[in-house]
Protein backbone atom coordinates (compact mmCIF):
# COMPACT_ATOMS: atom_id res chain seq x y z
CA UNK A 1 0.00 0.00 0.00
CA UNK A 2 2.87 2.42 0.79
CA UNK A 3 4.44 1.89 -2.64
CA UNK A 4 1.07 2.71 -4.25
CA UNK A 5 0.88 6.01 -2.34
CA UNK A 6 4.46 6.83 -3.32
CA UNK A 7 3.73 6.08 -6.97
CA UNK A 8 0.64 8.29 -6.92
CA UNK A 9 2.56 11.15 -5.31
CA UNK A 10 5.34 10.85 -7.90
CA UNK A 11 2.84 10.91 -10.77
CA UNK A 12 1.09 13.98 -9.31
CA UNK A 13 4.43 15.76 -8.83
CA UNK A 14 5.45 14.95 -12.40
CA UNK A 15 2.17 16.24 -13.81
CA UNK A 16 2.44 19.47 -11.82
CA UNK A 17 5.95 20.17 -13.06
CA UNK A 18 5.08 19.14 -16.62
CA UNK A 19 2.36 21.80 -16.67
CA UNK A 20 4.77 24.52 -15.52
CA UNK A 21 6.58 25.33 -18.75
CA UNK A 22 8.15 28.67 -19.55
CA UNK A 23 8.85 29.20 -23.23
CA UNK A 24 11.82 31.30 -24.32
CA UNK A 25 9.89 32.95 -27.17
CA UNK A 26 7.35 34.31 -24.65
CA UNK A 27 10.14 35.87 -22.59
CA UNK A 28 12.00 37.28 -25.59
CA UNK A 29 8.80 38.86 -26.96
CA UNK A 30 8.91 41.49 -24.18
CA UNK A 31 12.47 42.72 -24.67
CA UNK A 32 12.43 46.31 -26.00
CA UNK A 33 8.64 46.70 -25.70
CA UNK A 34 7.25 49.96 -24.22
CA UNK A 35 5.94 49.55 -20.66
CA UNK A 36 2.57 50.81 -21.91
CA UNK A 37 2.08 47.38 -23.51
CA UNK A 38 2.38 45.85 -20.04
CA UNK A 39 0.06 48.45 -18.52
CA UNK A 40 -2.68 47.57 -21.01
CA UNK A 41 -2.18 43.79 -21.19
CA UNK A 42 -5.44 41.91 -20.51
CA UNK A 43 -3.76 39.06 -18.58
CA UNK A 44 -1.47 41.10 -16.35
CA UNK A 45 -4.23 43.62 -15.57
CA UNK A 46 -6.03 40.83 -13.68
CA UNK A 47 -3.11 40.18 -11.30
CA UNK A 48 -1.95 42.09 -8.23
CA UNK A 49 1.26 43.99 -9.00
CA UNK A 50 4.08 44.93 -6.66
CA UNK A 51 6.45 47.66 -7.86
CA UNK A 52 9.88 48.72 -6.69
CA UNK A 53 12.74 50.75 -8.12
CA UNK A 54 16.44 50.05 -7.73
CA UNK A 55 18.94 52.77 -6.88
CA UNK A 56 20.06 52.83 -10.53
CA UNK A 57 16.51 53.51 -11.74
CA UNK A 58 15.45 50.03 -12.85
CA UNK A 59 11.77 49.49 -12.13
CA UNK A 60 10.90 45.96 -11.02
CA UNK A 61 7.30 44.80 -11.35
CA UNK A 62 6.03 41.53 -9.95
CA UNK A 63 2.65 40.43 -11.26
CA UNK A 64 1.69 37.65 -8.84
CA UNK A 65 -0.47 34.77 -10.02
CA UNK A 66 -1.31 32.35 -7.21
CA UNK A 67 -3.81 29.69 -6.27
CA UNK A 68 -4.50 27.91 -2.99
CA UNK A 69 -4.80 24.15 -3.38
CA UNK A 70 -6.20 21.73 -0.81
CA UNK A 71 -5.94 17.97 -1.08
CA UNK A 72 -7.68 15.50 1.20
CA UNK A 73 -7.46 11.74 1.40
CA UNK A 74 -9.74 9.63 3.54
CA UNK A 75 -10.73 6.07 4.21
CA UNK A 76 -14.32 5.45 5.13
CA UNK A 77 -15.46 2.84 7.60
CA UNK A 78 -16.93 -0.35 6.22
CA UNK A 79 -18.17 -3.75 7.21
CA UNK A 80 -15.73 -6.29 8.54
CA UNK A 81 -17.21 -9.75 9.02
CA UNK A 82 -20.75 -8.37 9.33
CA UNK A 83 -19.71 -5.79 11.94
CA UNK A 84 -19.45 -2.09 11.10
CA UNK A 85 -15.88 -0.80 11.29
CA UNK A 86 -15.88 2.77 12.62
CA UNK A 87 -12.22 3.47 12.00
CA UNK A 88 -12.20 6.40 9.61
CA UNK A 89 -9.38 8.79 8.96
CA UNK A 90 -8.97 11.89 6.82
CA UNK A 91 -5.77 13.75 6.17
CA UNK A 92 -5.57 17.06 4.34
CA UNK A 93 -2.84 19.35 3.17
CA UNK A 94 -2.93 22.81 1.68
CA UNK A 95 -0.41 24.62 -0.44
CA UNK A 96 -0.12 27.73 -2.55
CA UNK A 97 0.98 27.54 -6.15
CA UNK A 98 2.64 30.82 -7.14
CA UNK A 99 4.06 32.31 -10.30
CA UNK A 100 5.86 35.63 -9.92
CA UNK A 101 5.82 37.33 -13.33
CA UNK A 102 8.79 39.65 -12.84
CA UNK A 103 9.48 42.44 -15.33
CA UNK A 104 12.58 44.65 -15.35
CA UNK A 105 11.95 48.08 -16.88
CA UNK A 106 14.44 50.83 -17.72
CA UNK A 107 13.52 54.21 -19.27
CA UNK A 108 9.95 53.08 -20.00
CA UNK A 109 11.01 49.95 -21.89
CA UNK A 110 10.89 46.30 -20.75
CA UNK A 111 14.42 44.92 -20.63
CA UNK A 112 13.60 41.46 -19.25
CA UNK A 113 10.67 39.22 -18.35
CA UNK A 114 11.72 36.64 -15.76
CA UNK A 115 8.85 34.47 -14.45
CA UNK A 116 9.83 32.74 -11.22
CA UNK A 117 8.14 29.90 -9.38
CA UNK A 118 5.51 27.54 -10.74
CA UNK A 119 4.96 29.37 -14.03
CA UNK A 120 3.48 28.58 -17.40
CA UNK A 121 3.75 30.80 -20.46
CA UNK A 122 2.18 30.71 -23.89
CA UNK A 123 1.16 33.24 -26.53
CA UNK A 124 -1.44 34.78 -24.18
CA UNK A 125 1.30 36.42 -22.10
CA UNK A 126 3.10 37.95 -25.08
CA UNK A 127 2.63 41.67 -25.81
CA UNK A 128 -0.74 42.44 -27.36
CA UNK A 129 -1.38 44.89 -30.19
CA UNK A 130 -3.91 46.75 -28.02
CA UNK A 131 -1.30 49.24 -26.84
CA UNK A 132 -0.50 50.22 -30.47
CA UNK A 133 -4.18 50.88 -31.17
CA UNK A 134 -4.55 52.93 -27.98
CA UNK A 135 -1.47 55.03 -28.79
CA UNK A 136 -2.76 55.74 -32.31
CA UNK A 137 -6.07 57.15 -31.04
N, C-alpha and C positions, 0 to 999 in steps of 0.2 A: 504494500500500500504506500509506503514512503517513497519508493522509486517512481510510482505513478504521480504522486504530488510533485516530485522534483521535475519529472518530465513535463508536466503541465506548466509549472512555473517557468521552465526554460523556453517552452514554446511561446508563452505569453510575452516573456522578455524579448525574444527574437522578433515577434510581430510588432511590438512597440518600437523597437529600434529600427526595424525595416520601414516603418511609416515615417520616421523622422529623417527625411532626406533633404539636404540643402544643395541646390544646383548652382554651379559656378556661373552659368549664364544669367541667373536671376540676380546674383550679387553684382556682376559686372555691368548689368544694365543701368545701375544707379550712378556709376562713376561719371562725374562731370555734368550731372543733371541739376538744374536749378532747384533749390529747396522748396520753391512754390509747388513743384510736382508732388513732393511729399506732403505738403500742407493740404493739398486737394485730393489726395489718394483715397478712394472709397474704402479700402481695407484698413489702412492705418488710422483713418478718422474714427473707426469704431473701437480703437484700443486706447487705454490710458497711456499718456506719454509723460516721461520724466526728463527734464532738460537740465543740462549743466554746461558750463563753459570753462575750458582750461585757461591757465594763465597766458598762453600764447594765442588765445582767441578761437580755438577750435570748439565749436558747439557739438555736444554729444547728446543725442536724443535716443531714449530707450522706449520703444513702443512695446508694452508688455502684453503678451497673449498667454493667459493661463486658464486652467480648468482644474477643479477639485474632483478627484476620483475616489469613490468608495467601493471596496470589494468585500463581500461577506461570503463565508462558507459555513454551511451548517449540516448537521446530521440529525434527522428527525427520529423520534422514537418509533418503535415498531413492535411487532409481536414476536416473541421468542418462546416457542413451545406452547403456544396458546395463551401465554401471559403477556400483558402489555409491558414493554420496556420503556421506562420513563427517562432513560438517559439521553438527553438532548444537549448538544453543544452548538454554539455559534461563535465564530471568530470573525472579526472585521478589521480592516485596515483602511486608512485614508492616506491619500497623497495628493500632491499638487504637481501637475504637469505644466511647465513654464517654458515659453520661448521669449527671450529678450531680443527684439529686433533693434539692434543698435546701429545708429547712423552717425557718421562723423562728417561734420559740415564746416567748411572754411570759406569765408567771403561769399556766403549765399549759395554755395555749390556743394553737392554731396561728393565727398572724396572717397568714402567707403561705407559699405553696408556689411555688417558683421553679425548675423544672427547667432545667438549663443543659447545653449540649453537644448531642450527637446523641440527642435524646429523642423519645419517642412516648408519648402518653397516651391512655387510653380509660377506660371505666367501671370497669375492673379496678383502677385506682389511686385511685378515689374512696373516701371513708370507708365502711367496712363496718358493718353493724349488729351485728356480733359484740361490740363493746365495750359496747353497751347491754345485751345479754344477760348478759355477764360481770359487769357492775356490778349487775344486778338479783338475781344469785344470792347 
